[in-house]
């Protein structure tokens, strides 16, 4: 097991006073804009504070040493992809339910990318703004767990496999590999041999796990016409990729979408091209939601309790705040609910071996 790193120490007014060569009271006057120090001293104190990375505490509770009573949640995804994302809405509702029981606030912020997200964590830590964070969308070679470990911020990683290198971070995760295997089992039992997985963001660890599992399942069954195409999770890209793969020859007989929004958009795009679901192409959504039951036919989907996923993550974070050790918790594998959008593969001929435009 990796040795636990001592958390970084926030710079204090005492540090600024020592570096500036003035008293702590002078530092307080200078930083709080109060009279009693010269402009030269004020400028020097502000310069040293900036060099040390000092930030004012934004909560009276933090000033008293009682904590910020707030949990942070940063999401580094394209904003346009979140408007109707049922998974995150349900996840956050579950998180908020547990936090409300503990009278903890939830501070949510969007970020441009992981680098920006790391900057948010550093700022929150320096300003005593949050007591802990919930981190989502783990990535390959992800810098965030190491940073959170270094800062000593209690954190729960949602959706990542357990990482023995970060013993101070808890993990709540689902077995994406088993879920993908169940989908491939169902489709191949129906005779599908040409399958396209319309995946999410390529850098996400769970996207990569799903792609690897699909490839391994295909290789194990001797299927050569199985592949994944990554997107940004939006309905626009889901529809665009659907059109592209269905216009190719030979066209797939089954499509697996990484969320419900893309699946619904994909059904509409297929219809535009003259494809009937499931007679010409079967469709499976990775996420189940009301959207999957608002189209005809209803969509086969991987079902899970996303709100309970959020509640579990929030409970693990409050346990860390209470001083409990970090741990890895696996939630139930998403279960495939078969509905009207999956059927036996259509015999080759209608669209299978021609370039359908």
N, C-alpha and C positions, 0 to 999 in steps of 0.2 A: 504493500500500500504506500502511496506517495506520502511524503512527510507534509504535514499541515503547515502552510505558510502563515506566519504572523500577519494579521491584517495591517494594512497601511494606516498611518496615523494622520489625522486631519491637522493641518497647521492651525495654531491658536494665536490669540492676541499676544500671549507671552512670547511666542516665536518671533512675531513681527517686531515686538518691542526690543528683543535681544538683537535682532538683525539691524534694526534701525538706530539703535543706541539711544532710545528714549524710554520713558516709563510706560507701563501698561495703561495708565489713565490717559496719557497723551495719545496713545494709539486709539483708545476708545473715543476720545474727543474727535480725532482726525477722521476715523472711519464712519462715525455717526453724524458728521457735519456740524459738530457743536463748536462754539467759540472756546478759546483757551489755549490754542496752539497757533504758531505762525504758519503762513502759507507755505513756507519752505519745508517745515516739518510735515505739514499735511501732505504735500506732494511726495515727500520721501516715504512716508508711511504707506501711502497708496501704491507707490511703485514697488515697495518690498512685499506688500500684500499680494499684488499681482504676480510677482516672481515666485512666491511660495504657493500660489494657487489657493489662497484663502478665499472663502465665500461666507457671507453672513448667514446665520441660521434663519430660516424662514418660518419657524414655528416656536412659540413660547414654550411648548412642551420640550422641545429639543434643548432650549436654553437651560431648562431646569433639570436636564438629564433624564427626563421621563420618556423620551422617544418622540417620534413625529406622529404616531398613531395613524400612519398611512402606509399603504403598500403600493409599489410602483409597477406599472405594466406598459412596456414599450412595444410597438408593433412596427416593424420595418417591412412594410409591403406597399405596393401601389395603392393609393387611396381609392382609386376607381374600382378596385376589385373587391372592396369590402361592403359596398352598399347593400347587397342582399345575401351576404355570406352567412348562412344559418349557423354554421359550426361556431364561428366566433361569437355571434350573438348569444347562443346558448351557453358557450363556455364562460363568457363574462357574467351571465346571469347566475350561473352556479357559483362562481367566485364571489360575486357580490353578496349572495345569500349568506355565505359563511362569514365574510368580513363584517357584515352588518350585525351578526350575532355577537361579535367581539368589539363592536363600535370602532372598527377600523375603516378608514377611507380608502378609496381606490383612485390613484393618480394615473390617468391614461394619457399616453402621448404617442403620436405618429412620428416615425423617423424615416429619413430618405434611404438609409442603408445601414448595414451593421456598424460601420465606422461612426456614423451619426448616433446610433443607439449607444455605443460605448461612451461617446461624449456625454450623452444624457445621464448615464449611470455615474460618471465621474462628477458631473455637476450636482446631481441629487445627493451623492455621498458627501461632497464638500459642503453643501448647504444644509445637511442634516434633514433633508426633505422627506426621506422615506426610511422606514425601519427594515424593509426587505423588498425583494422584487420577485415577480413571476416572469420567467423568460420563456418565450415561445419560438417556434420555428428554428430548432437547432440546425446548424449547417456543418458541412465538412470543413475541417480546419477552422473551427469557430473560435474567435478570440474572446467571446463574452464570458464563458465559464471561468477562464483563467483570470480575467479582470475582476469578476465578482468575488472570486476566491481571494485575490490579492487585496481587494478593498475590505474584505471581511463583511460584506453585505449578505445577510441570510437570503438564500435564493432557492427557488424550485424551478427546475428545467422541465417544461411541459412538452412531451412528445419525443424526447431524446432517449436513446438507449443508455443504461447506467454507465457511468464513466468513473472507473476506479482511480483515475488521476486526480479527481476533484472530490475527495471524501467529505468536504464540508458542504457540498451542494446536494439537495434532494432531487430526485427524478421521478416524474409520473409519466408512464409511457404505455403505449398499446403495441401489440405485436402486428405491425403492418405486413410482415412476411406471411404470417398465417392467414391474414385476411385476404391478401392477394391470391394465395394458393387456393383458398376456397372459391374465389371467383373463377379462376382458371379451371378448377375441377368441374364447376357447373357448366361452363361454356364448352369445354371439350366433351363432356358427357352428351351435350346437345349436338355434337358433330362439328363444332366450329374449329377451323384450322387457320383462318386468317383473322387475326385479332390485333387491333390497334388500341393502345393505352394512351389516352389524351391526358397527360400528366400536368402537375402544377409547376411551380417555380423550380428550375433545375438545380439550384444550389442548396435546396433544403434536404436535410438528412433523410426525412421520411420519404421524399420523392425518390431519392436515390435507392432507398431500401425497396420501394415498390418496383422500381425499374429492374433492379438486380433480381428480385424474386420472380418477376414475370419472365425475365430472360432464362433463369435457371429452370423454371417450370416448363418453358417452351423447349429448352434443350433436352430436358429429361423425357419429353414426349415426342421428340423428333420433329418439332414444328419449326419450319424455317420462315414462315410468313407472319411473324409476331414481332411487334416493335412498339416503342414508346415515343411520343412527341411531347415536348415540354411547352408550357404556356405560362401566362401570368394569372391563371385562375379566373379570368373574367369571362363573361358571356360572349363578348366580342371575339376574343381569341378562340374560345371553345367552338363558336360557329365557324370561324375562318378555317381552323384546322380540320373540322369535320368536312367542310366542302373540299378541302385539298386532298384528304385521304380517300374520300369517296369518288373523286374524279380520277384517281390513279387506277392503273390496271395491273394486276387484278385488285378489285376493291375488297376491303375487309368485310367479313360477314358479322363481326361483333366489335363493339366499341365499349371501352371502359373509361369512364370520366372520373377525374380526381375530386370533383365536387358536384353538387346538385345543380348549381347554376349553369355550369358548362354542359351538363347532361341535357337539361331542358333546352338550352340554346342549340345543342347538337341535334336534337329531335326535329326542331323547326328547320334547321339547315338541311337535314336529310330530306325532309318533305319537299323543300324547294327544288331539290334535284330529282324528285320523283321516287324516292325510296320510301317504302312503308316499313314502319316498326311494329312488330318484329319480323314480318314476312320476308323482308329483304335484308335487314340488318338488326341484330339484337343490341340492346343498350343496357349498361349497368352503371349506376352512379355510386361513387365511393361513399358519399354522405346521403343519408336519408333525411327527408324533411317534408313539410307540407307541399313544397314545390313538386316533389316527385309524385304527388297524388292529385295534382292540378292539371296534368296533361293526359292525353289519351294516346296509347294505353298508359296506365300507371307504371312507373319505372321500378324495375328491380334495383335494389340498393343495399349497401352495407349499412346496417343500423347499429347505432350505439347511443348511449345516454350521454350526450355532450355536456349537459348541465352537471351531471354527476362527475364527469371528468374535471370540470372546473371546481366543483365542491371538494373533490379529493385533493387537487393541487393547493387550494386555499387552506385546507386542513393541515397539509404537510408544512406549509409555510408558517402557519400559526404555531405549529409544534416546534419548529426551529426557533421562533421568537420566544417560546416558553423555555428554551434551553435544551430541548430534546436533540438527540443525535440525528444527523442526516441519514436518509435511507432511500432506497429505490422501491417504488410501488408500481406494479403492473395492473392496469385496468383490464376488464374483460375484452377479448378479441371481438371486433365488430362482426356481427352476424349477418349473413346474406339473407335478405328477404326477397323471395322470388315473386315477381308480379307479372304483368302482361307484356313487358318490353323484351322478354327473352323467350326464344323459341328455337326449335331445331334449325340448324343452318339450312338456308335455301340451296337447292341444287344449283350447280354452276350453270350459267347460261344467260340469266336475265341481265345481271350487271357484273357477274363474277369475272368474266374474261374479256371484257371490252372496256375501252376508255370512255366512260360515261360523262359527258359534258352537257 
